[in-house]
């Protein structure tokens, strides 16, 4: 077996079980400041890419012998495999996060197999299995499972509380209910691999959702599980700051009891038209259909969460059914029996029988109820008109909607301009336009002289 300091042993041996979280000072890997590794005891340590390189190198030496340590081929292969492992680990964590040590070792195995290094991968797998057996044998009581590491969550007030595994099991079981080909135990296993001691309590909700999301490739029904878990986290987020903040018994009760509070809060924050507060909110709350939340897949609900729900200070203020009802209330705002018409619109939207366009979903019921999807304008053949059209485009785009400009009246390239005795020339300039909630588009203009 190789010692910790040996990279050139005289004989072949099995690759070592490397601790990828133990940092080597001064290694310019560029990743160490962004990612942490959850060790088997639940403790957190800084990620270090050099440990992957050492592990992969020793795996090759165990198969090819010590003379391979000087091979440039081995060094280049190790660098390539290490990059692939990091890309696979952090593809879903572009802004930093945590990974479990077992996940790192799994990715090392996959990278070796995908690149055709089957003998090296086999030696690495056998060595991992042997060390797992040795860890189990070293337990004082081989018959009993060792107690899982104690995980504490950091509360907003700075206190620490033990992670409630029973509550996690209940939430996951509810998310999996009614789905045949999913396993609540498998989701819980993924969650426990992603939590660590000292984890902020606010990160538990996202951890639950992501743990189900990574299983979608195994069975599409996990997309529904991830959506249900996201919905549970969303309900907790929306409930913060409401009067009597304690949670109600379930989602149907939450919708029925809290809908008026949600509308009045958004009106008070000047996010919704005050007219919405004058609706018969109790009647509308009784018309909500909470069961329709379970129609969402993960991608659909996450899209609503990221781009459509009204929010304040990075906190969402809507649930799916209150979102659809808010849109319906905005559409019915000038109807005679506006509650009845709002319920009709709501039933169409929430059942997915009909779906309004993005500007309507963004703006209906707000202080700027711009509901149109497309604007067509004609640009005149004079400098003030051209720049006025650009200004109009910017203002229209700010509140969503597609733009179409007719440039037919503008004279062609090279045409004579009598006022300046010059020629029309092409000049392109690109600049961003503010657009609420969307990536900034780019406009192209062609001024004349």
C-alpha positions as CSV (number, residue, x, y, z in Angstrom):
1,X,0.0,0.0,0.0
2,X,1.2,3.5,-0.8
3,X,2.2,5.8,2.0
4,X,0.9,9.3,2.2
5,X,4.2,10.8,0.9
6,X,5.0,8.1,-1.7
7,X,4.1,8.6,-5.4
8,X,6.7,6.2,-6.7
9,X,6.4,2.8,-4.9
10,X,8.5,-0.1,-6.0
11,X,5.5,-2.4,-6.5
12,X,1.9,-2.1,-7.5
13,X,-0.8,-1.7,-4.9
14,X,-4.4,-0.5,-4.6
15,X,-5.2,3.1,-5.0
16,X,-5.7,4.9,-1.7
17,X,-9.0,6.3,-0.3
18,X,-8.2,10.0,-0.6
19,X,-9.8,12.6,1.6
20,X,-10.6,15.3,-1.1
21,X,-11.4,17.9,1.5
22,X,-8.0,18.2,3.2
23,X,-6.5,21.3,1.8
24,X,-2.9,21.7,0.7
25,X,-1.8,25.2,1.3
26,X,-0.7,27.3,-1.7
27,X,-2.4,25.1,-4.3
28,X,-3.7,27.5,-7.0
29,X,-6.7,25.5,-7.9
30,X,-9.2,28.4,-8.1
31,X,-12.0,26.2,-6.7
32,X,-11.1,26.0,-3.0
33,X,-12.8,29.2,-2.0
34,X,-16.1,28.3,-3.6
35,X,-16.8,24.7,-2.6
36,X,-16.8,22.6,0.6
37,X,-16.7,18.8,1.1
38,X,-19.0,17.0,3.5
39,X,-17.0,14.2,5.1
40,X,-18.5,11.0,6.4
41,X,-18.7,12.3,9.9
42,X,-20.9,15.2,8.7
43,X,-18.1,17.8,9.2
44,X,-17.3,20.4,6.5
45,X,-13.9,21.0,5.0
46,X,-12.6,23.0,2.1
47,X,-12.5,21.4,-1.4
48,X,-9.1,20.9,-2.9
49,X,-8.7,19.8,-6.5
50,X,-5.1,18.6,-5.9
51,X,-6.5,15.7,-3.9
52,X,-8.4,14.4,-6.9
53,X,-5.2,14.6,-8.9
54,X,-3.3,12.6,-6.3
55,X,-6.1,10.0,-6.1
56,X,-6.2,9.5,-9.9
57,X,-2.4,9.4,-10.2
58,X,-2.2,6.7,-7.5
59,X,-4.9,4.8,-9.2
60,X,-2.8,4.7,-12.4
61,X,0.3,3.8,-10.5
62,X,-1.4,0.9,-8.8
63,X,-2.1,-0.6,-12.3
64,X,0.9,0.5,-14.4
65,X,3.5,0.4,-11.7
66,X,5.8,3.1,-10.2
67,X,7.6,3.8,-13.4
68,X,4.4,5.5,-14.7
69,X,5.0,8.4,-12.2
70,X,7.4,10.0,-14.6
71,X,5.1,9.6,-17.7
72,X,3.9,12.8,-19.3
73,X,1.0,10.8,-20.7
74,X,-0.2,9.9,-17.2
75,X,0.1,13.5,-16.0
76,X,-1.8,14.9,-18.9
77,X,-4.5,12.2,-18.5
78,X,-4.8,13.0,-14.8
79,X,-5.3,16.7,-15.5
80,X,-8.0,15.9,-18.0
81,X,-9.8,13.5,-15.7
82,X,-9.6,15.9,-12.8
83,X,-11.2,18.7,-14.9
84,X,-14.0,16.3,-16.0
85,X,-14.6,15.4,-12.4
86,X,-14.9,19.0,-11.3
87,X,-17.2,19.9,-14.2
88,X,-19.5,17.0,-13.3
89,X,-19.5,18.0,-9.6
90,X,-20.1,21.7,-10.0
91,X,-22.2,21.9,-13.2
92,X,-25.3,22.5,-11.0
93,X,-23.4,24.6,-8.5
94,X,-22.0,27.6,-10.5
95,X,-22.1,29.9,-7.5
96,X,-20.4,27.5,-5.0
97,X,-21.8,25.0,-2.5
98,X,-21.1,21.7,-0.9
99,X,-20.5,18.1,-2.2
100,X,-20.3,14.9,-0.4
101,X,-17.0,13.0,-0.4
102,X,-18.7,9.9,-1.8
103,X,-20.1,11.9,-4.7
104,X,-16.5,13.0,-5.5
105,X,-15.3,9.4,-5.5
106,X,-18.3,8.3,-7.6
107,X,-17.4,10.9,-10.2
108,X,-13.8,9.7,-10.2
109,X,-15.0,6.2,-11.1
110,X,-17.3,7.5,-13.8
111,X,-14.5,9.6,-15.4
112,X,-12.2,6.7,-15.5
113,X,-14.8,4.4,-17.1
114,X,-15.9,7.0,-19.6
115,X,-12.4,7.5,-20.8
116,X,-11.7,3.8,-21.2
117,X,-9.5,3.3,-18.2
118,X,-11.4,0.2,-17.1
119,X,-8.5,-1.6,-15.3
120,X,-7.8,1.5,-13.3
121,X,-11.4,2.0,-12.5
122,X,-11.8,-1.6,-11.4
123,X,-8.9,-1.3,-9.0
124,X,-10.4,1.9,-7.6
125,X,-13.8,0.4,-7.1
126,X,-12.4,-2.7,-5.4
127,X,-10.3,-0.5,-3.1
128,X,-13.4,1.5,-2.1
129,X,-15.3,-1.6,-1.3
130,X,-12.5,-3.0,0.8
131,X,-12.2,0.2,2.8
132,X,-16.0,0.3,3.3
133,X,-15.8,-3.3,4.7
134,X,-12.9,-2.3,7.0
135,X,-14.8,0.7,8.3
136,X,-17.8,-1.5,9.0
137,X,-15.6,-4.2,10.7
138,X,-14.0,-1.5,12.9
139,X,-17.4,-0.6,14.4
140,X,-17.7,-1.7,18.1
141,X,-20.9,-3.6,17.2
142,X,-20.9,-5.0,13.7
143,X,-24.4,-6.1,14.0
144,X,-25.8,-2.6,14.6
145,X,-25.7,0.3,12.3
146,X,-23.5,3.2,13.5
147,X,-25.3,6.2,14.7
148,X,-25.4,8.9,11.9
149,X,-23.4,12.0,12.7
150,X,-25.3,14.7,14.6
151,X,-26.2,17.6,12.3
152,X,-27.1,21.0,13.7
153,X,-28.8,23.7,11.8
154,X,-27.8,27.4,12.2
155,X,-30.9,29.4,13.0
156,X,-31.4,33.0,11.9
157,X,-30.9,34.2,15.5
158,X,-27.5,32.4,15.7
159,X,-28.7,29.4,17.8
160,X,-28.1,25.8,16.7
161,X,-30.8,23.2,16.6
162,X,-30.5,19.5,15.8
163,X,-31.8,18.5,12.3
164,X,-35.2,16.9,12.7
165,X,-34.9,13.7,10.6
166,X,-38.5,12.7,11.4
167,X,-39.8,16.0,9.9
168,X,-37.7,15.5,6.8
169,X,-39.1,12.0,6.4
170,X,-42.7,13.3,6.7
171,X,-42.2,16.1,4.1
172,X,-40.6,13.7,1.6
173,X,-43.3,11.1,2.2
174,X,-46.0,13.7,1.4
175,X,-44.1,14.7,-1.7
176,X,-43.9,11.1,-2.9
177,X,-47.5,10.2,-2.1
178,X,-49.5,8.9,-5.0
179,X,-46.4,8.3,-7.2
180,X,-45.6,4.6,-7.9
181,X,-42.0,4.6,-9.2
182,X,-40.3,6.9,-6.7
183,X,-38.6,6.1,-3.4
184,X,-38.9,8.4,-0.4
185,X,-35.9,6.5,1.2
186,X,-33.8,7.3,-1.9
187,X,-34.6,11.0,-1.7
188,X,-33.9,11.1,2.0
189,X,-30.6,9.4,1.4
190,X,-29.6,12.1,-1.1
191,X,-30.7,14.8,1.3
192,X,-28.6,13.4,4.1
193,X,-25.6,13.4,1.8
194,X,-26.0,17.1,1.1
195,X,-26.5,18.4,4.7
196,X,-23.7,19.3,7.0
197,X,-23.2,20.4,10.6
198,X,-23.7,24.2,10.9
199,X,-25.8,24.4,7.7
200,X,-28.1,27.5,7.7
201,X,-31.7,26.4,8.3
202,X,-32.8,28.4,5.3
203,X,-30.9,26.0,3.0
204,X,-32.8,22.9,4.0
205,X,-35.7,23.7,1.6
206,X,-33.4,24.0,-1.5
207,X,-31.4,20.9,-0.4
208,X,-34.6,18.9,-0.4
209,X,-35.6,20.1,-3.9
210,X,-32.2,19.6,-5.4
211,X,-31.9,16.1,-3.9
212,X,-35.1,15.0,-5.8
213,X,-34.0,16.9,-8.9
214,X,-30.8,14.9,-9.3
215,X,-33.0,11.7,-9.5
216,X,-35.1,12.9,-12.4
217,X,-32.8,11.1,-14.9
218,X,-33.6,7.8,-13.1
219,X,-37.4,8.3,-13.3
220,X,-39.4,11.2,-14.6
221,X,-41.8,11.1,-11.7
222,X,-39.0,12.5,-9.5
223,X,-39.7,15.8,-11.4
224,X,-43.1,15.8,-9.6
225,X,-41.4,15.0,-6.3
226,X,-39.0,17.9,-6.8
227,X,-42.0,20.2,-7.6
228,X,-43.9,19.1,-4.5
229,X,-40.8,19.8,-2.3
230,X,-40.3,23.2,-4.0
231,X,-43.9,24.0,-3.3
232,X,-43.4,23.1,0.4
233,X,-40.4,25.4,0.6
234,X,-42.3,28.2,-1.3
235,X,-45.2,28.0,1.2
236,X,-42.8,28.5,4.1
237,X,-41.2,31.5,2.2
238,X,-44.5,33.1,1.5
239,X,-45.8,32.7,5.0
240,X,-42.9,34.7,6.5
241,X,-44.1,38.0,7.8
242,X,-47.8,37.2,7.8
243,X,-50.0,37.9,10.8
244,X,-50.0,34.9,13.1
245,X,-47.0,33.4,11.4
246,X,-47.5,29.9,12.7
247,X,-48.2,27.4,10.0
248,X,-51.7,26.0,9.2
249,X,-52.5,22.3,9.0
250,X,-52.0,22.0,5.3
251,X,-51.9,23.7,1.9
252,X,-55.7,23.8,1.4
253,X,-56.1,25.5,4.7
254,X,-53.2,27.8,4.0
255,X,-54.8,29.0,0.7
256,X,-58.2,29.5,2.2
257,X,-57.1,31.3,5.4
258,X,-54.1,33.3,4.0
259,X,-55.3,34.4,0.5
260,X,-56.8,37.7,1.8
261,X,-53.6,38.4,3.8
262,X,-51.4,37.8,0.8
263,X,-53.4,40.2,-1.4
264,X,-53.5,43.0,1.3
265,X,-49.7,42.6,1.9
266,X,-48.9,42.9,-1.8
267,X,-51.2,46.0,-2.0
268,X,-49.5,47.5,1.0
269,X,-46.1,47.0,-0.6
270,X,-47.4,48.8,-3.7
271,X,-46.9,45.8,-5.9
272,X,-50.6,45.2,-6.7
273,X,-53.4,47.6,-7.7
274,X,-55.4,48.7,-4.5
275,X,-58.6,47.8,-6.4
276,X,-57.7,44.1,-5.8
277,X,-58.1,44.7,-2.1
278,X,-61.7,45.6,-2.6
279,X,-62.7,42.2,-4.1
280,X,-64.7,39.8,-2.0
281,X,-61.5,37.9,-1.1
282,X,-63.2,35.4,1.1
283,X,-65.3,34.3,-1.9
284,X,-62.3,34.1,-4.2
285,X,-60.3,32.1,-1.5
286,X,-63.1,29.5,-1.5
287,X,-62.8,29.1,-5.2
288,X,-59.0,28.3,-5.1
289,X,-58.1,24.7,-6.1
290,X,-55.0,23.7,-4.2
291,X,-54.9,20.2,-5.7
292,X,-54.0,21.7,-9.0
293,X,-50.5,22.6,-7.6
294,X,-49.7,18.9,-8.1
295,X,-50.0,19.2,-11.8
296,X,-46.7,21.0,-12.0
297,X,-43.4,19.4,-12.9
298,X,-40.2,20.8,-11.4
299,X,-39.2,22.9,-14.4
300,X,-42.7,24.5,-14.7
301,X,-42.9,25.5,-11.0
302,X,-39.2,26.6,-10.9
303,X,-39.9,28.9,-13.9
304,X,-42.8,30.5,-12.1
305,X,-40.7,30.9,-9.0
306,X,-37.8,32.5,-10.8
307,X,-39.6,34.8,-13.2
308,X,-43.3,35.3,-12.6
309,X,-44.3,35.4,-8.9
310,X,-44.3,38.9,-7.5
311,X,-41.6,39.4,-4.8
312,X,-40.2,41.8,-2.4
313,X,-36.6,41.9,-1.1
314,X,-35.9,38.5,-2.8
315,X,-38.9,36.9,-1.0
316,X,-41.8,35.5,-3.1
317,X,-45.3,36.7,-2.1
318,X,-47.4,34.3,-4.3
319,X,-48.2,30.6,-4.5
320,X,-49.2,29.0,-7.8
321,X,-53.0,29.3,-7.2
322,X,-52.8,32.8,-5.7
323,X,-50.7,33.8,-8.8
324,X,-53.4,32.5,-11.2
325,X,-56.1,34.2,-9.1
326,X,-54.2,37.5,-9.1
327,X,-53.9,37.4,-12.9
328,X,-57.7,36.6,-13.2
329,X,-58.6,39.4,-10.8
330,X,-56.6,41.9,-13.0
331,X,-58.4,40.6,-16.1
332,X,-61.8,41.0,-14.5
333,X,-61.2,44.3,-12.8
334,X,-63.7,46.2,-15.0
335,X,-66.4,43.5,-15.2
336,X,-69.8,44.1,-13.6
337,X,-69.7,40.9,-11.5
338,X,-66.0,40.9,-11.2
339,X,-65.7,38.1,-8.7
340,X,-67.7,35.7,-10.9
341,X,-65.6,36.6,-14.0
342,X,-62.4,36.3,-12.0
343,X,-63.3,32.8,-10.9
344,X,-64.1,31.9,-14.5
345,X,-60.7,33.2,-15.7
346,X,-59.0,31.5,-12.8
347,X,-60.5,28.1,-13.7
348,X,-59.2,28.4,-17.2
349,X,-55.7,29.4,-16.2
350,X,-55.2,27.0,-13.2
351,X,-56.5,24.0,-15.2
352,X,-54.0,24.8,-18.0
353,X,-56.9,24.8,-20.5
354,X,-55.8,28.3,-21.4
355,X,-52.7,30.3,-20.6
356,X,-52.2,34.0,-21.0
357,X,-49.0,35.4,-22.6
358,X,-46.0,36.5,-20.5
359,X,-46.9,40.2,-20.3
360,X,-50.3,39.4,-18.9
361,X,-48.9,37.0,-16.4
362,X,-46.3,39.5,-15.4
363,X,-48.5,42.6,-15.1
364,X,-52.2,41.7,-14.6
365,X,-53.4,43.2,-11.3
366,X,-50.3,45.3,-10.8
367,X,-49.9,49.1,-10.8
368,X,-48.9,48.9,-14.5
369,X,-51.3,46.4,-16.0
370,X,-49.7,46.3,-19.5
371,X,-51.1,43.1,-21.0
372,X,-50.2,43.3,-24.6
373,X,-47.7,40.9,-26.2
374,X,-46.7,42.8,-29.3
375,X,-46.3,46.4,-30.6
376,X,-45.9,47.3,-34.2
377,X,-44.7,50.8,-35.1
378,X,-43.6,52.8,-38.2
379,X,-40.3,54.8,-38.1
380,X,-40.4,58.1,-39.9
381,X,-37.7,59.3,-42.2
382,X,-36.3,62.1,-40.0
383,X,-33.7,62.1,-37.2
384,X,-36.1,63.1,-34.4
385,X,-38.6,60.4,-35.4
386,X,-36.0,57.7,-35.5
387,X,-34.8,58.5,-32.0
388,X,-38.3,58.9,-30.7
389,X,-39.1,55.4,-32.0
390,X,-36.1,54.1,-30.1
391,X,-37.3,55.8,-27.0
392,X,-40.7,54.3,-27.4
393,X,-39.2,50.8,-27.9
394,X,-37.3,51.2,-24.6
395,X,-40.4,52.3,-22.6
396,X,-42.6,49.6,-24.1
397,X,-39.9,46.9,-23.6
398,X,-39.6,47.9,-19.9
399,X,-43.0,46.4,-19.1
400,X,-42.6,43.4,-21.5
401,X,-44.0,42.8,-24.9
402,X,-42.5,42.1,-28.3
403,X,-41.5,44.9,-30.6
404,X,-41.8,45.3,-34.4
405,X,-40.6,48.4,-36.3
406,X,-41.4,49.2,-39.9
407,X,-38.4,51.0,-41.4
408,X,-39.9,51.2,-44.9
409,X,-40.2,55.0,-44.8
410,X,-36.5,55.5,-43.9
411,X,-34.5,56.2,-47.1
412,X,-32.0,53.7,-48.3
413,X,-28.2,53.5,-47.7
414,X,-26.4,56.1,-49.8
415,X,-29.5,58.3,-50.5
416,X,-28.9,62.1,-50.7
417,X,-30.0,64.2,-47.7
418,X,-30.9,67.7,-48.9
419,X,-30.9,69.4,-45.5
420,X,-27.2,68.6,-44.9
421,X,-26.1,68.0,-48.5
422,X,-24.8,64.6,-47.2
423,X,-25.5,61.0,-47.7
424,X,-27.3,58.4,-45.6
425,X,-24.8,56.1,-44.1
426,X,-25.1,52.9,-42.0
427,X,-24.1,53.3,-38.3
428,X,-24.9,50.5,-35.9
429,X,-24.8,51.0,-32.2
430,X,-25.8,48.4,-29.6
431,X,-27.1,49.4,-26.1
432,X,-29.1,47.6,-23.4
433,X,-32.7,48.3,-22.6
434,X,-34.1,47.9,-19.1
435,X,-36.7,45.1,-19.1
436,X,-38.2,44.1,-15.8
437,X,-37.6,40.5,-14.9
438,X,-36.0,39.6,-18.3
439,X,-32.5,39.5,-19.7
440,X,-31.7,42.9,-21.3
441,X,-32.3,42.9,-25.0
442,X,-30.2,44.8,-27.6
443,X,-31.5,47.4,-30.1
444,X,-29.9,48.3,-33.3
445,X,-30.3,51.8,-34.7
446,X,-29.4,53.4,-38.0
447,X,-29.2,57.2,-37.7
448,X,-28.9,59.5,-40.7
449,X,-26.9,62.6,-41.4
